[in-house]
Amino acid sequence: MSKRIPTIGLTAASLIAIGMHAASAADMAMPATAAKGATPTAADMKLIKSAMRAAPKKVGATATIIAMGADGQMRTLRAGSNGYTCMPDNPATPGPDPMCMDKAALEWAEAWISHKPPASGKVGFMYMLSGGTDASNTDPYAAKPEAGNHWIKTGPHVMIVGADAGFYDQYPKSADPDTSVPYVMWAGTPYQHLMIPIK
C-alpha cells in the first residue's frame, strides 16, 4: 500500500521530497530499473535533464536519476556512480522542485515519507539548486497553505538533514523565518533540517 508523499521543503530539500505523487518507501529505496542498454525516450531525457538541474553539474552528471512512472512506481532512468540520487521537477507542485541527495539524505527522506523516525546522527546532504520550496515551515505533512501552518517560499538552496538536535540549535527556528539566511525547517520534529539559501 502506497502513501501520499507530501510536498518537500525540501520540501530534501523538495528530499528531499522529496508532492511527488504516490510511492512507498520501498519503491524509493529500490526503484525498478529501465531495461539495460535501452535508449532513453525523449520524455525520459527531459526528466533526466530536469533532475540534473538540482545539483552542481559534476554531481548531476554521474548521479542516479529516478522518476515516477505512469504506474505510480519509482523507476531508475539512469544508473549513477557517485552515491547521489536525483529526481526531476514534479509538475503537480508549485515552483521547480528537482532535488538531488546523498545516501544518508535519501534514507532520511524514506523515513519521513513512511512517518518513521530517521536514523540518529546520520547526516545527509540535499541539493535543490533550481529552488522550489513552497511548504509549511512547521508541519512536515501539510499539503497546502492553511491558517497557522506558516507556508513559505524559498529559492535555490541546499539542506542538511539527520544531524543531532544540538546542531540545529545554532540556527534560527522561527515559524516565519527570514528565508534569505540559513534557518531550521520543521523545528522540533524528528524531520527538522537546515535550509541554506544559495542566492
C-alpha positions as MATLAB code, in Angstrom:
seq = 'MSKRIPTIGLTAASLIAIGMHAASAADMAMPATAAKGATPTAADMKLIKSAMRAAPKKVGATATIIAMGADGQMRTLRAGSNGYTCMPDNPATPGPDPMCMDKAALEWAEAWISHKPPASGKVGFMYMLSGGTDASNTDPYAAKPEAGNHWIKTGPHVMIVGADAGFYDQYPKSADPDTSVPYVMWAGTPYQHLMIPIK';
ca = [
       0.000    0.000    0.000;
       1.498    3.320   -1.025;
       1.388    6.574    0.904;
       0.892   10.090   -0.378;
       4.207   11.893   -0.366;
       3.811   15.444    0.919;
       5.441   18.437   -0.673;
       9.107   18.584    0.205;
      10.575   21.766    1.603;
      12.559   20.065    0.754;
      10.102   20.279    0.823;
      15.341   17.400    0.876;
      15.394   19.717    0.148;
      11.578   19.456   -2.348;
      14.331   15.432   -0.362;
      14.394   15.956   -0.462;
      10.661   15.265   -1.178;
      11.209   14.990   -1.989;
       4.445   16.300   -3.555;
       5.942   13.526   -5.657;
       2.613   11.739   -6.204;
       2.365    8.285   -4.607;
       5.216    5.909   -3.816;
       6.158    3.713   -0.918;
       9.465    3.950    0.942;
      10.438    0.615   -0.552;
       9.833    1.993   -4.029;
      12.120    4.924   -3.219;
      14.862    2.643   -1.930;
      14.795    0.114   -4.754;
      13.164    1.597   -7.848;
      12.610   -0.514  -10.932;
      15.371   -0.095  -13.477;
      14.877    0.697  -17.139;
      15.833   -2.119  -19.498;
      19.602   -2.450  -19.655;
      21.041   -0.893  -22.770;
      17.714    0.702  -23.705;
      17.908    4.142  -25.276;
      16.045    6.676  -23.113;
      12.896    8.084  -24.678;
      12.627   11.805  -25.388;
      10.343   12.107  -22.356;
      12.883   10.336  -20.142;
      15.693   12.567  -21.425;
      13.626   15.597  -20.427;
      13.196   14.141  -16.923;
      16.914   13.356  -16.673;
      17.833   16.935  -17.627;
      15.357   18.303  -15.090;
      16.771   16.097  -12.325;
      20.352   17.059  -13.135;
      19.485   20.756  -12.660;
      19.017   20.096   -8.935;
      22.756   19.737   -8.268;
      26.090   21.132   -9.430;
      26.956   19.934  -12.933;
      29.614   17.455  -11.803;
      27.274   15.899   -9.223;
      24.290   15.628  -11.562;
      26.414   14.187  -14.379;
      27.113   10.930  -12.521;
      24.127   10.705  -10.169;
      21.447    8.033  -10.351;
      18.254    9.533  -11.799;
      14.881    8.225  -10.645;
      11.360    9.349  -11.533;
       7.738    8.394  -11.039;
       6.404    6.075  -13.724;
       2.895    6.192  -15.179;
       2.009    3.290  -12.870;
       2.910    5.320   -9.781;
       6.108    3.378   -9.141;
       9.571    4.908   -8.908;
      11.890    3.820  -11.694;
      15.536    4.362  -12.499;
      16.065    6.406  -15.645;
      19.845    6.294  -15.404;
      22.166    4.420  -13.066;
      24.849    6.557  -11.422;
      28.201    6.073   -9.745;
      28.698    8.894   -7.221;
      26.255    7.914   -4.453;
      23.770   10.702   -5.234;
      20.176   10.203   -6.375;
      18.370   12.947   -8.273;
      14.683   13.383   -9.073;
      13.113   15.706  -11.662;
      10.677   18.532  -11.084;
       7.185   17.474  -10.079;
       4.814   19.468  -12.325;
       1.971   18.918   -9.823;
       3.690   21.084   -7.205;
       4.163   24.879   -7.311;
       7.575   26.021   -8.477;
      10.511   23.981   -9.794;
      11.497   21.298   -7.294;
      14.075   18.871   -8.721;
      16.273   17.522   -5.948;
      19.456   15.530   -5.515;
      20.543   13.772   -2.324;
      23.268   11.581   -0.940;
      22.547    8.121    0.503;
      22.007    9.312    4.085;
      19.607   12.027    2.908;
      17.674    9.501    0.803;
      17.297    7.277    3.890;
      16.138   10.317    5.879;
      13.544   11.102    3.185;
      12.335    7.488    3.231;
      11.825    7.734    6.999;
       9.908   10.992    6.599;
       7.721    9.557    3.829;
       6.985    6.498    5.997;
       6.235    8.570    9.120;
       9.112    6.829   10.910;
      11.914    8.418   12.934;
      15.084    8.900   10.880;
      18.326    7.258   11.977;
      20.035    9.299   14.681;
      23.205   11.168   13.786;
      23.226   10.029   10.139;
      23.868   13.368    8.464;
      22.717   13.778    4.874;
      23.002   16.490    2.247;
      20.483   17.595   -0.404;
      20.672   19.988   -3.333;
      17.719   21.984   -4.678;
      19.571   24.437   -6.878;
      16.525   25.172   -9.025;
      14.598   26.368   -5.979;
      11.124   25.058   -5.404;
      10.269   25.205   -1.717;
       6.611   26.035   -1.275;
       5.750   24.327    2.002;
       4.739   24.643    5.601;
       7.714   25.591    7.739;
       6.174   23.883   10.782;
       4.194   20.846    9.555;
       6.153   18.142    7.684;
       2.946   16.763    6.186;
       1.000   19.893    5.232;
      -0.137   19.672    1.607;
      -1.322   23.257    1.069;
      -1.295   26.690    2.707;
      -3.707   26.917    5.614;
      -4.149   29.266    8.559;
      -1.436   28.583   11.089;
       0.812   26.271    9.068;
       3.327   29.029    8.230;
       3.575   28.442    4.480;
       6.814   29.760    2.996;
       8.513   30.095   -0.377;
      12.241   29.901   -0.964;
      14.566   29.916   -3.925;
      17.619   27.765   -4.664;
      19.023   26.113   -1.562;
      20.792   23.119   -0.060;
      19.774   21.186    3.038;
      21.463   19.354    5.874;
      19.291   16.598    7.339;
      19.711   13.987   10.056;
      22.068   15.961   12.309;
      21.836   15.866   16.100;
      19.443   18.352   17.716;
      22.323   20.440   19.074;
      23.444   21.231   15.526;
      20.080   22.799   14.672;
      20.025   24.772   17.927;
      22.706   27.022   16.416;
      20.285   28.362   13.782;
      17.038   30.380   13.732;
      13.917   28.306   14.319;
      11.209   30.902   13.781;
       7.920   29.629   12.388;
       8.100   32.531    9.925;
      11.800   32.672    9.068;
      13.899   35.063    7.049;
      14.457   32.728    4.094;
      17.398   34.764    2.814;
      19.618   33.289    5.565;
      20.040   29.717    6.905;
      17.140   28.578    9.085;
      15.640   25.388   10.511;
      12.553   23.962    8.835;
      10.155   21.709   10.779;
      11.920   22.644   14.031;
      11.167   20.407   16.990;
      10.008   17.484   14.822;
      12.052   14.361   14.001;
      12.421   15.814   10.499;
      13.914   19.199   11.322;
      16.596   20.166    8.837;
      18.744   23.139    7.952;
      17.750   25.164    4.898;
      20.650   27.098    3.375;
      19.782   29.586    0.597;
      22.412   29.979   -2.077;
      21.177   33.138   -3.834;
];
